[in-house]
Amino acid sequence: MESRSERIERLLVALLLQSMKGASQKDKIIQLNVAGFSNIEIAELLQTSPRVVAQRLFETRKKAIKARR
């Protein structure tokens, strides 16, 4: 049985994903990462692999670094 805090966390994830219904997978990955979820947790929530999550985050960070220059 899951704890109360785990249930609240799952509810908040559901609300976040629902609010981003039309968003791309990349945008969802970024928002979940900002919210503090690990690559494995994000992959499970979005039904993808942790490797895909890591790659999308890498691409985002790389693009942000280039934009600063």
C-alpha positions as MATLAB code, in Angstrom:
seq = 'MESRSERIERLLVALLLQSMKGASQKDKIIQLNVAGFSNIEIAELLQTSPRVVAQRLFETRKKAIKARR';
ca = [
       0.000    0.000    0.000;
       1.384    3.389   -0.952;
       1.832    6.152    1.583;
      -0.179    9.320    1.611;
       2.716   11.383    0.230;
       3.172    8.916   -2.649;
      -0.499    9.215   -3.525;
      -0.293   13.004   -3.456;
       2.792   12.879   -5.675;
       1.011   10.641   -8.196;
      -1.965   13.003   -8.212;
       0.261   16.014   -8.834;
       1.967   14.195  -11.711;
      -1.407   13.366  -13.208;
      -2.445   17.020  -12.977;
       0.806   18.224  -14.514;
       0.550   15.787  -17.421;
      -3.112   16.625  -17.937;
      -2.313   20.327  -18.108;
       0.335   19.543  -20.744;
      -1.904   17.322  -22.835;
      -0.990   18.942  -26.160;
       2.688   19.409  -25.302;
       5.489   17.443  -26.895;
       7.222   14.611  -25.102;
      10.311   16.789  -24.830;
       8.360   19.539  -23.035;
       6.849   17.015  -20.635;
      10.293   15.584  -19.901;
      11.668   19.052  -19.146;
       8.793   19.944  -16.812;
       9.003   16.656  -14.911;
      12.769   17.082  -14.605;
      12.324   20.600  -13.235;
       9.800   19.160  -10.762;
      12.545   16.888   -9.448;
      11.738   13.527  -11.001;
      14.557   11.180  -11.990;
      15.059    9.977  -15.553;
      13.740    6.546  -14.569;
      10.589    8.014  -12.994;
       9.982   10.253  -16.002;
      10.444    7.306  -18.371;
       7.900    5.257  -16.428;
       5.376    8.106  -16.411;
       5.743    8.772  -20.139;
       6.070    5.114  -21.110;
       9.483    5.482  -22.713;
      13.028    4.501  -21.810;
      15.351    6.337  -19.413;
      17.803    6.574  -22.295;
      15.323    8.633  -24.347;
      14.730   10.904  -21.352;
      18.468   11.409  -20.854;
      18.966   12.202  -24.541;
      16.153   14.780  -24.612;
      17.532   16.492  -21.499;
      21.048   16.475  -22.966;
      19.782   18.070  -26.196;
      17.909   20.728  -24.227;
      20.937   21.608  -22.089;
      23.222   21.661  -25.111;
      20.867   24.027  -26.947;
      20.644   26.295  -23.885;
      24.447   26.508  -23.651;
      24.725   27.444  -27.338;
      22.057   30.109  -26.914;
      24.034   31.774  -24.102;
      27.134   32.210  -26.275;
];
